[in-house]
Amino acid sequence: VIGLGAIGAMVANTAVELGMNVIGYDPFLSIKAAWSLKSEIKHAETLDTLYAKADYITLHVPETPDTKGMINASSIKTMKDGVRILDFARGGLVNNEDVLDALNSGKVSFLATDFAADELIGNDKVICLPHLGASTPEAEDNCAVMAVKELRDFLEFGNVENSVNFPKTRIDSPIPANGTRICVSNNNVAGVVSK
């Protein structure tokens, strides 16, 4: 398991419960996350150590400049023959061209992902699932509640949060019960407000 945050820790613990020998790697492992891990989970000091030992590699890291394309021809060379790769974190973590080459050579047995790029679809060694993490009933409920709270916050106080086309705006004092507040949105150009 690469990345032992909230999701990676749950995956690692579940794998232990399924009887798997689990090795994890996370250079930024928090104390809280460490406390949540089962004691049977082994710690890899480096990615190369994990790559050399793992039959299954599952990714649970954000896509950053350091992790983008982390599964590539170079890293695949250090992996066990027949490794199986699971990527349900970010599509950019895997270099699809390199993984397809490794699938064709047999170095990688299969790839399971929910980032169904055109080049992956139809390959019998690739399982492409729909990317639905944000479409769970809980996520839909949370989005609806958040939208109502943010709309109410705007109407009652003039605050703007998470807008696509407007900067975040916080107004510290509430609108007086018997008063009115005027907000002027403008480009930051000298003289616009006075006009």
N, C-alpha and C positions, 0 to 999 in steps of 0.2 A: 504494500500500500504506500503510494507516494503522496504525502500530504496527510497529516494526522490531525487536522482541525475537526470541527464538529462532525462533518459527514465522513471523512476518512476514518475517524475513530469509531464511528458506528459500523462502518464497513469492516474494519479490522476486527472488532469485537464479535460481529455476526459471523465472520469467517472462522474465528476460533470456535464459536458455538457449533459450527457445521463440521468441526473436526479437522480444519486446515491448520497447517503450521504457518504462522503469519510472521512476516518480517516487514517492518515499517521504516520509512525514512521521512524526516521532517526537520530541517535545520532550524526552524523557527517554532518548534514545539513549545506551546505554553504550559505552564504548570497546571492550569485547569484541565487542559486536554490530556496531559500526562496522567493525571489522577483518574481520568475516565477510561483509560486503557486497561484491558485485562493483562494480568501479569505474564501470561504465556506469550505475549507479542514480543518478538525479538527486535532489537534496534539495529538498523544498518547505519554505519558511520558515514558511508558515501553512497551515492547513486550506483556507482560501479559495483559495489558490494551487493546491493539489492539486485541489480541486473543479473549478476552472475549466479545468484541463488534462486531466483523466483521462477516458478512455472507459469504463474499468472501475475500480470502487472496491471494494477488499477490506479488511475490518476485522479487526484483530488486536490489540485492546486489551482490558483488563479493564473490567467495568462498575463505574464509580465515580460519585459525584455529578456529576463533571465530564463524563463520557462518556455517561451515561444519556440516551437519546433524541437522540444527536448527529446522527443522520440523521433530519431533520425537515423541515417545510415551509420553514423559513428556510434551512437548509443546502442543500436541494434546489434552491432558486432560484438559487444560485450555481454549480450544476453545469452541465456541458455538456448540451445537449439529447440525449436518447437514451442517457444514461449507464446502465450496468449495475452493479448493486450486489450484492456477495457478502458475506454475514455468516455466518461459521462460528465467531465468537468468543463473543458473548453476545446473546441475544434482545433484551434491554433497550436495546441500542445503537440500535435502529431503532424509530422511531415508525411502527407498521404502518399506522395510519389515514392518515398523511401520505404514506407511500410508495404506498399503494393509490390515493390521489387523483392522485399523480404518474404512476402506471402508467396510469390511466384517461385522463389528459390527454396522454400520450405523452412527457412530460418524462423519465421513467425508462422504459427499454426492458424491463428485467426485474430481478427480485430472485431471487437464489439464497440459500437459508438452510437450516440444519438446526434451526431453531426453528419448528416447524410450528404456529403459532397458528391457531385455528379460522377467523379471518377471511382467512387466506392460502390455505387449502386450497381447491382447485378453481379458482383463478384461473389462466388459461392463460399469464399473464405472470410467474408465480411458480413456481420450482422448490423444492419442499419435500423435503428429505432427512431421514432419521432421524438424530437426534443420538446418534451412537455413539462419540464420541471416547474415552470411558472403557471401551468394550467391545472394544477391540482385543486380540488375543492377548497382546501385551506388557503392556497395562494389567491384564488379568486375572491374568497371572502375577505382576506386581508387587504387586497387592492380596493375593494368596494368601501370598506371601513375607512381606509386611508384617504380615498377620494372625498368622501363626505366630510371627514375631519378637516381636510385642507380647504375645501370649499367654504365650510363654516368659518374657519379661521380667517379666510380672506374677507368674507362678507361682514363679520363682526369686528375684525381688528385691522383689516387691510394687509395682512401678512401673505406673502407669496412663498410657497415651498415647492420644490420639485417641478417647476414649470419648464416646459420645453423651450418656450420662446420669450421668457422674461427672467431677469435675475432674481435670485433669492432676496426677499425683502422682509425685514422684521421691524415692526413699529412697537416701541416699548409701552406706550400708554394706550389704554382702550379708548374707543370713541365715547365721548361723554353721552350720557343717557338723553340729554336734551339738546345735544349739539350735532354738528356735522363736521366731517373731515373731508378736505379736498386733497386729492393726490394728483400730481401732474407728472406724467411719464413723458420724458423727452430724451433726445440725444444729448450727450454731454458736450454741448457747444455753447460757447460764450454768448450771452444775451437772449437765449431762447426763453428762459423763465420770465424775464422782464417783459418780453413781448406778449 
